[in-house]
């Protein structure tokens, strides 16, 4: 059961991470096309939450991925640990 929960949290963190990447890219492209500095500043302010999603999501993906592998007794280093 803990492995299933860890796997679910890993997938959820991937969704947060990818959402942050896509959202940040959309906002930054709009900011690059803005005609005045006030619009650019406002759009870049909107990209802050997406940036936090990217940073937090990437850390969570790593932590939950390693935890899931450990709970399922999978070799984390793959072939370096003599895994097929």
C-alpha positions as semicolon CSV with decimal commas, in nm:
position;residue;x (nm);y (nm);z (nm)
1;X;0,000;0,000;0,000
2;X;0,275;0,256;0,073
3;X;0,425;0,192;-0,272
4;X;0,090;0,264;-0,439
5;X;0,052;0,589;-0,245
6;X;0,407;0,689;-0,329
7;X;0,350;0,612;-0,697
8;X;0,030;0,819;-0,695
9;X;0,212;1,113;-0,535
10;X;0,491;1,075;-0,792
11;X;0,240;1,098;-1,080
12;X;0,065;1,392;-0,913
13;X;0,396;1,576;-0,873
14;X;0,474;1,515;-1,242
15;X;0,142;1,678;-1,331
16;X;0,224;1,980;-1,114
17;X;0,573;2,004;-1,266
18;X;0,451;1,986;-1,628
19;X;0,168;2,231;-1,559
20;X;0,422;2,475;-1,418
21;X;0,650;2,436;-1,721
22;X;0,369;2,491;-1,971
23;X;0,213;2,780;-1,778
24;X;0,547;2,954;-1,733
25;X;0,627;2,919;-2,103
26;X;0,289;3,059;-2,211
27;X;0,315;3,360;-1,979
28;X;0,677;3,431;-2,074
29;X;0,595;3,421;-2,446
30;X;0,311;3,665;-2,391
31;X;0,544;3,890;-2,192
32;X;0,797;3,884;-2,476
33;X;0,528;4,001;-2,719
34;X;0,398;4,279;-2,495
35;X;0,420;4,630;-2,637
36;X;0,474;4,822;-2,313
37;X;0,674;4,769;-1,998
38;X;0,372;4,772;-1,764
39;X;0,215;4,476;-1,944
40;X;0,547;4,291;-1,944
41;X;0,590;4,353;-1,572
42;X;0,236;4,234;-1,497
43;X;0,281;3,917;-1,700
44;X;0,615;3,838;-1,540
45;X;0,448;3,879;-1,201
46;X;0,196;3,615;-1,307
47;X;0,477;3,374;-1,396
48;X;0,594;3,359;-1,030
49;X;0,346;3,092;-0,916
50;X;0,430;2,882;-1,222
51;X;0,799;2,908;-1,136
52;X;0,727;2,783;-0,784
53;X;0,532;2,492;-0,934
54;X;0,833;2,402;-1,150
55;X;1,082;2,414;-0,863
56;X;0,861;2,238;-0,609
57;X;0,733;1,988;-0,864
58;X;1,080;1,890;-0,981
59;X;1,194;1,826;-0,625
60;X;0,877;1,626;-0,551
61;X;0,920;1,419;-0,870
62;X;1,270;1,323;-0,762
63;X;1,178;1,247;-0,400
64;X;0,865;1,045;-0,479
65;X;1,033;0,867;-0,769
66;X;1,322;0,753;-0,550
67;X;1,083;0,661;-0,269
68;X;0,866;0,456;-0,504
69;X;1,168;0,274;-0,644
70;X;1,292;0,200;-0,293
71;X;0,950;0,077;-0,174
72;X;0,922;-0,153;-0,478
73;X;1,279;-0,279;-0,429
74;X;1,380;-0,157;-0,774
75;X;1,744;-0,075;-0,847
76;X;1,772;0,304;-0,853
77;X;2,088;0,303;-1,063
78;X;1,960;0,043;-1,310
79;X;2,237;-0,136;-1,499
80;X;2,501;0,008;-1,268
81;X;2,353;-0,217;-1,000
82;X;2,359;-0,524;-1,228
83;X;1,992;-0,486;-1,321
84;X;1,878;-0,622;-1,660
